[in-house]
Amino acid sequence: MSYGAILGVALLTAVACLLLRQYNPVAGLGVAMAGGAVLLLFVLGIATDLITYGKELLRYIGPDEQWFSLLIKALGISYLFKFGADLSRDAGETAVAGYVETAGKVLMVALSLPWLTQIVKTVAELLQ
């Protein structure tokens, strides 16, 4: 998918939302959700190529693949929860958007705890 097509879908979605919200705010939100889902699918197609390339680079560098997997999961969580928070804001629910962002942050911390534990263990071994 070309960058122009992604930008075109984004602009068409934005214009359609602006026009529909004047007459039917619920339909405008539905178009925003559908357009966001289409854009997310486009980006996921590109992201799979990036993940494959990143894994190939890791073979040359040598670190364990679990760290790359953790990075990809964290990136996915951040984008999905940002998407959810933006949709909530778009619907006029700023409080719900704040809850979604907080939930995403908590999940990111929970995801990083094994990594942090491993770092603390390594530092403790170096200090002994």
Rosetta constraint file for C-alpha pairs under 8 A:
AtomPair CA 1 CA 5 HARMONIC 6.70 0.50
AtomPair CA 1 CA 6 HARMONIC 7.34 0.50
AtomPair CA 1 CA 42 HARMONIC 6.81 0.50
AtomPair CA 1 CA 46 HARMONIC 7.78 0.50
AtomPair CA 2 CA 6 HARMONIC 6.63 0.50
AtomPair CA 3 CA 7 HARMONIC 6.18 0.50
AtomPair CA 4 CA 8 HARMONIC 5.94 0.50
AtomPair CA 5 CA 9 HARMONIC 6.16 0.50
AtomPair CA 6 CA 10 HARMONIC 6.24 0.50
AtomPair CA 6 CA 39 HARMONIC 6.58 0.50
AtomPair CA 6 CA 42 HARMONIC 7.15 0.50
AtomPair CA 7 CA 11 HARMONIC 6.14 0.50
AtomPair CA 8 CA 12 HARMONIC 6.05 0.50
AtomPair CA 9 CA 13 HARMONIC 6.00 0.50
AtomPair CA 9 CA 35 HARMONIC 7.12 0.50
AtomPair CA 9 CA 39 HARMONIC 7.23 0.50
AtomPair CA 10 CA 14 HARMONIC 6.20 0.50
AtomPair CA 10 CA 35 HARMONIC 6.99 0.50
AtomPair CA 10 CA 36 HARMONIC 7.92 0.50
AtomPair CA 10 CA 39 HARMONIC 7.21 0.50
AtomPair CA 11 CA 15 HARMONIC 6.18 0.50
AtomPair CA 12 CA 16 HARMONIC 6.01 0.50
AtomPair CA 13 CA 17 HARMONIC 6.05 0.50
AtomPair CA 13 CA 31 HARMONIC 6.76 0.50
AtomPair CA 13 CA 32 HARMONIC 6.37 0.50
AtomPair CA 13 CA 35 HARMONIC 5.56 0.50
AtomPair CA 14 CA 18 HARMONIC 6.25 0.50
AtomPair CA 14 CA 32 HARMONIC 7.39 0.50
AtomPair CA 15 CA 19 HARMONIC 6.26 0.50
AtomPair CA 16 CA 20 HARMONIC 6.01 0.50
AtomPair CA 16 CA 28 HARMONIC 7.34 0.50
AtomPair CA 16 CA 31 HARMONIC 7.24 0.50
AtomPair CA 17 CA 21 HARMONIC 5.88 0.50
AtomPair CA 17 CA 27 HARMONIC 8.00 0.50
AtomPair CA 17 CA 28 HARMONIC 4.61 0.50
AtomPair CA 17 CA 29 HARMONIC 7.13 0.50
AtomPair CA 17 CA 31 HARMONIC 6.24 0.50
AtomPair CA 17 CA 32 HARMONIC 6.30 0.50
AtomPair CA 18 CA 22 HARMONIC 6.93 0.50
AtomPair CA 18 CA 28 HARMONIC 7.24 0.50
AtomPair CA 19 CA 23 HARMONIC 7.53 0.50
AtomPair CA 19 CA 28 HARMONIC 7.87 0.50
AtomPair CA 20 CA 24 HARMONIC 5.66 0.50
AtomPair CA 20 CA 25 HARMONIC 6.63 0.50
AtomPair CA 20 CA 27 HARMONIC 6.40 0.50
AtomPair CA 20 CA 28 HARMONIC 5.04 0.50
AtomPair CA 21 CA 25 HARMONIC 4.18 0.50
AtomPair CA 21 CA 26 HARMONIC 7.40 0.50
AtomPair CA 21 CA 27 HARMONIC 7.02 0.50
AtomPair CA 21 CA 28 HARMONIC 4.90 0.50
AtomPair CA 21 CA 29 HARMONIC 7.85 0.50
AtomPair CA 24 CA 28 HARMONIC 6.49 0.50
AtomPair CA 25 CA 29 HARMONIC 6.38 0.50
AtomPair CA 26 CA 30 HARMONIC 6.33 0.50
AtomPair CA 27 CA 31 HARMONIC 6.21 0.50
AtomPair CA 28 CA 32 HARMONIC 6.21 0.50
AtomPair CA 29 CA 33 HARMONIC 6.18 0.50
AtomPair CA 29 CA 87 HARMONIC 7.93 0.50
AtomPair CA 29 CA 90 HARMONIC 7.16 0.50
AtomPair CA 29 CA 91 HARMONIC 6.51 0.50
AtomPair CA 30 CA 34 HARMONIC 6.14 0.50
AtomPair CA 31 CA 35 HARMONIC 5.90 0.50
AtomPair CA 32 CA 36 HARMONIC 5.94 0.50
AtomPair CA 32 CA 87 HARMONIC 7.73 0.50
AtomPair CA 33 CA 37 HARMONIC 6.11 0.50
AtomPair CA 33 CA 87 HARMONIC 7.06 0.50
AtomPair CA 34 CA 38 HARMONIC 6.27 0.50
AtomPair CA 35 CA 39 HARMONIC 6.18 0.50
AtomPair CA 36 CA 40 HARMONIC 6.01 0.50
AtomPair CA 36 CA 83 HARMONIC 7.93 0.50
AtomPair CA 37 CA 41 HARMONIC 6.22 0.50
AtomPair CA 38 CA 42 HARMONIC 6.35 0.50
AtomPair CA 39 CA 43 HARMONIC 6.22 0.50
AtomPair CA 40 CA 44 HARMONIC 6.05 0.50
AtomPair CA 41 CA 45 HARMONIC 6.33 0.50
AtomPair CA 42 CA 46 HARMONIC 6.71 0.50
AtomPair CA 43 CA 47 HARMONIC 6.00 0.50
AtomPair CA 44 CA 48 HARMONIC 6.20 0.50
AtomPair CA 45 CA 49 HARMONIC 7.08 0.50
AtomPair CA 46 CA 50 HARMONIC 6.61 0.50
AtomPair CA 47 CA 51 HARMONIC 6.13 0.50
AtomPair CA 48 CA 52 HARMONIC 6.24 0.50
AtomPair CA 49 CA 53 HARMONIC 6.21 0.50
AtomPair CA 50 CA 54 HARMONIC 5.99 0.50
AtomPair CA 51 CA 55 HARMONIC 6.15 0.50
AtomPair CA 51 CA 72 HARMONIC 7.78 0.50
AtomPair CA 52 CA 56 HARMONIC 6.34 0.50
AtomPair CA 53 CA 57 HARMONIC 6.29 0.50
AtomPair CA 54 CA 58 HARMONIC 6.27 0.50
AtomPair CA 54 CA 68 HARMONIC 7.85 0.50
AtomPair CA 55 CA 59 HARMONIC 6.60 0.50
AtomPair CA 55 CA 65 HARMONIC 7.34 0.50
AtomPair CA 55 CA 68 HARMONIC 7.47 0.50
AtomPair CA 56 CA 60 HARMONIC 7.17 0.50
AtomPair CA 57 CA 61 HARMONIC 6.50 0.50
AtomPair CA 58 CA 62 HARMONIC 5.68 0.50
AtomPair CA 58 CA 63 HARMONIC 6.33 0.50
AtomPair CA 58 CA 64 HARMONIC 7.89 0.50
AtomPair CA 58 CA 65 HARMONIC 7.15 0.50
AtomPair CA 59 CA 63 HARMONIC 7.66 0.50
AtomPair CA 63 CA 67 HARMONIC 7.61 0.50
AtomPair CA 64 CA 68 HARMONIC 7.73 0.50
AtomPair CA 65 CA 69 HARMONIC 6.33 0.50
AtomPair CA 66 CA 70 HARMONIC 6.10 0.50
AtomPair CA 67 CA 71 HARMONIC 6.24 0.50
AtomPair CA 68 CA 72 HARMONIC 6.25 0.50
AtomPair CA 69 CA 73 HARMONIC 6.16 0.50
AtomPair CA 70 CA 74 HARMONIC 6.13 0.50
AtomPair CA 70 CA 111 HARMONIC 7.48 0.50
AtomPair CA 70 CA 112 HARMONIC 7.74 0.50
AtomPair CA 71 CA 75 HARMONIC 6.16 0.50
AtomPair CA 72 CA 76 HARMONIC 6.11 0.50
AtomPair CA 73 CA 77 HARMONIC 6.12 0.50
AtomPair CA 74 CA 78 HARMONIC 6.15 0.50
AtomPair CA 74 CA 108 HARMONIC 6.13 0.50
AtomPair CA 74 CA 111 HARMONIC 7.28 0.50
AtomPair CA 75 CA 79 HARMONIC 6.26 0.50
AtomPair CA 76 CA 80 HARMONIC 6.05 0.50
AtomPair CA 77 CA 81 HARMONIC 5.99 0.50
AtomPair CA 77 CA 104 HARMONIC 6.59 0.50
AtomPair CA 77 CA 107 HARMONIC 7.73 0.50
AtomPair CA 77 CA 108 HARMONIC 7.19 0.50
AtomPair CA 78 CA 82 HARMONIC 6.00 0.50
AtomPair CA 78 CA 104 HARMONIC 6.52 0.50
AtomPair CA 78 CA 105 HARMONIC 7.97 0.50
AtomPair CA 78 CA 108 HARMONIC 7.74 0.50
AtomPair CA 79 CA 83 HARMONIC 6.07 0.50
AtomPair CA 80 CA 84 HARMONIC 6.24 0.50
AtomPair CA 81 CA 85 HARMONIC 6.04 0.50
AtomPair CA 81 CA 100 HARMONIC 6.31 0.50
AtomPair CA 81 CA 101 HARMONIC 6.20 0.50
AtomPair CA 81 CA 103 HARMONIC 7.99 0.50
AtomPair CA 81 CA 104 HARMONIC 5.59 0.50
AtomPair CA 82 CA 86 HARMONIC 6.06 0.50
AtomPair CA 82 CA 101 HARMONIC 6.78 0.50
AtomPair CA 83 CA 87 HARMONIC 6.24 0.50
AtomPair CA 84 CA 88 HARMONIC 6.21 0.50
AtomPair CA 84 CA 97 HARMONIC 7.25 0.50
AtomPair CA 84 CA 100 HARMONIC 6.75 0.50
AtomPair CA 85 CA 89 HARMONIC 6.19 0.50
AtomPair CA 85 CA 96 HARMONIC 7.41 0.50
AtomPair CA 85 CA 97 HARMONIC 4.19 0.50
AtomPair CA 85 CA 98 HARMONIC 6.98 0.50
AtomPair CA 85 CA 100 HARMONIC 5.60 0.50
AtomPair CA 85 CA 101 HARMONIC 6.17 0.50
AtomPair CA 86 CA 90 HARMONIC 6.02 0.50
AtomPair CA 86 CA 97 HARMONIC 6.84 0.50
AtomPair CA 87 CA 91 HARMONIC 6.23 0.50
AtomPair CA 87 CA 97 HARMONIC 7.82 0.50
AtomPair CA 88 CA 92 HARMONIC 6.46 0.50
AtomPair CA 88 CA 93 HARMONIC 5.21 0.50
AtomPair CA 88 CA 94 HARMONIC 6.50 0.50
AtomPair CA 88 CA 96 HARMONIC 6.24 0.50
AtomPair CA 88 CA 97 HARMONIC 5.08 0.50
AtomPair CA 89 CA 93 HARMONIC 5.17 0.50
AtomPair CA 89 CA 94 HARMONIC 4.99 0.50
AtomPair CA 89 CA 96 HARMONIC 7.82 0.50
AtomPair CA 89 CA 97 HARMONIC 5.78 0.50
AtomPair CA 93 CA 97 HARMONIC 6.34 0.50
AtomPair CA 94 CA 98 HARMONIC 6.26 0.50
AtomPair CA 95 CA 99 HARMONIC 6.41 0.50
AtomPair CA 96 CA 100 HARMONIC 6.18 0.50
AtomPair CA 97 CA 101 HARMONIC 6.22 0.50
AtomPair CA 98 CA 102 HARMONIC 6.13 0.50
AtomPair CA 99 CA 103 HARMONIC 6.09 0.50
AtomPair CA 100 CA 104 HARMONIC 6.23 0.50
AtomPair CA 101 CA 105 HARMONIC 6.27 0.50
AtomPair CA 102 CA 106 HARMONIC 6.22 0.50
AtomPair CA 103 CA 107 HARMONIC 6.21 0.50
AtomPair CA 104 CA 108 HARMONIC 6.18 0.50
AtomPair CA 105 CA 109 HARMONIC 6.32 0.50
AtomPair CA 106 CA 110 HARMONIC 6.18 0.50
AtomPair CA 107 CA 111 HARMONIC 5.97 0.50
AtomPair CA 108 CA 112 HARMONIC 6.21 0.50
AtomPair CA 109 CA 113 HARMONIC 6.25 0.50
AtomPair CA 112 CA 116 HARMONIC 6.19 0.50
AtomPair CA 113 CA 117 HARMONIC 6.04 0.50
AtomPair CA 114 CA 118 HARMONIC 6.23 0.50
AtomPair CA 115 CA 119 HARMONIC 6.33 0.50
AtomPair CA 116 CA 120 HARMONIC 6.20 0.50
AtomPair CA 117 CA 121 HARMONIC 6.18 0.50
AtomPair CA 118 CA 122 HARMONIC 6.17 0.50
AtomPair CA 119 CA 123 HARMONIC 6.20 0.50
AtomPair CA 120 CA 124 HARMONIC 6.09 0.50
AtomPair CA 121 CA 125 HARMONIC 6.18 0.50
AtomPair CA 122 CA 126 HARMONIC 6.25 0.50
AtomPair CA 123 CA 127 HARMONIC 6.23 0.50
AtomPair CA 124 CA 128 HARMONIC 6.47 0.50
